[in-house]
């Protein structure tokens, strides 16, 4: 696995970590407003998603630094499997979300 592939898979984990709370919130709102229609959900959903997007962008930038640190400490990108890279990205972003939650 190349370094760029490792980083892209790390980013995929960050995206999954971003989508999980968003989808859970969306499902909850759809169930509560099923009788009223779904048009009113989108503005509320964007208000909910916006902080998560900001955290995900910050996680991606810091994640790049983490990959560089991994390489500087003689880490071998070939020794990491694709699913581990996704789990690392997911775990990293999930931890950052929890630390920055209000």
FENHUGI-V14673 format. One record per residue. N is the residue number from 1. OMEGA is omega as a letter, one per 30 degrees, with the letter a starting at -180 (none if undefined). BURIAL is I if it has 24 or more other C-alpha atoms within 12 Angstrom, else O. Layout:
BEGIN
N|OMEGA|BURIAL / N|OMEGA|BURIAL
END
This chain:
BEGIN
1|l|O / 2|l|O / 3|a|I / 4|l|O / 5|l|O / 6|a|I / 7|l|I / 8|l|I / 9|l|I / 10|l|I / 11|l|I / 12|l|I / 13|l|I / 14|l|I / 15|l|I / 16|l|I / 17|l|I / 18|a|I / 19|a|I / 20|l|O / 21|l|I / 22|a|I / 23|l|O / 24|l|O / 25|a|O / 26|l|I / 27|l|O / 28|a|O / 29|l|I / 30|l|O / 31|a|O / 32|a|O / 33|a|O / 34|a|O / 35|a|O / 36|a|O / 37|a|O / 38|a|O / 39|a|O / 40|a|O / 41|a|O / 42|l|O / 43|l|O / 44|a|O / 45|l|I / 46|l|O / 47|l|O / 48|a|O / 49|a|I / 50|l|O / 51|l|O / 52|l|I / 53|l|I / 54|l|O / 55|a|I / 56|l|I / 57|l|O / 58|l|O / 59|l|I / 60|l|I / 61|l|O / 62|l|O / 63|l|I / 64|l|I / 65|l|O / 66|l|I / 67|l|I / 68|l|O / 69|l|O / 70|l|O / 71|a|O / 72|l|O / 73|l|O / 74|l|O / 75|a|O / 76|a|O / 77|a|I / 78|a|O / 79|a|O / 80|l|O / 81|a|O / 82|a|I / 83|l|O / 84|l|O / 85|l|I / 86|l|I / 87|l|I / 88|l|I / 89|l|I / 90|a|I / 91|l|I / 92|a|I / 93|l|I / 94|l|I / 95|l|O / 96|l|I / 97|a|I / 98|l|O / 99|a|O / 100|l|O / 101|a|O / 102|none|O
END
